[in-house]
Amino acid sequence: MIRSEILGFTATITIDDPDKANALSNAAMGELADAVRSACSDETVRVIVITGAGDRAFSAGGDLAEGFVDEPIAGHGERGALADLIRAMRRCPQPIVARVNGYALGGGLGVVGGCDIAIASDDAIFGTPEISVGLWPMMITAVLRPLVPRRPLLELMLTGRRFGAAEAAELGVINRAVPAADLDQAIRETVDALAAQSPAVLALGKSAFYAVEDMDLDTALDHLHVGLTAVATTEDAQEGVKAFLDKRDPRWRGR
């Protein structure tokens, strides 16, 4: 269901159930969270890419055929698998890139929203269709609300309307859309750009970025002030400044 591969400095995690449009059962989301944690703890990994198998779907969302509402109370704990996945992604020190190769609906859209960068093929389709089956996109609200303006997001959730990649980029759901034939090249370029940076500073910067998301201005500035000093203490910051002054490429140590 979930396939992981490490090639060089990149870990690629694939939702591998194309016959079901890479739908995510609670068990699959647990496996995906485990794969993310494993990649995050691997010191050889600089960038993580999440994608779906085939060319039809990134993920069509939760697998409703798995008895999602059969035992509402008894299944409460298992239903938290998506929340655990999003937490694992947010706490990961490495940047996570979504390679969106088709449908990204419901929980699949939540996974895209949980990634730090998202690049989609221009024929990808997005949406929160839960309302059409009497459900609501509860947990993915936490990652979509900071990305999408309030009124458009609520409309999408209330109506279940699907939308294309161009609108997804305009709303901030993805960074950009590219022709399907160029998707892998766009991912490679993004991965290479990320891998060229200091892993230590990327980790500190990513953590600080999300930490101040809901802080008031004064609290955020205090937090970021401390964060800047933390960055300045790293060997990579010292190397980066020295390399700039010496007019050469930096040699990162990741600390």
Helices and strands as residue ranges (DSSP letters): E 2-7, E 10-15, G 18-20, H 26-40, E 47-52, E 57-59, G 64-66, G 78-80, H 81-91, E 96-100, E 103-105, H 107-114, E 117-121, E 125-127, G 129-133, H 141-144, H 150-159, E 162-164, H 165-171, E 176-178, G 180-182, H 183-195, H 199-211, H 217-232, H 235-246
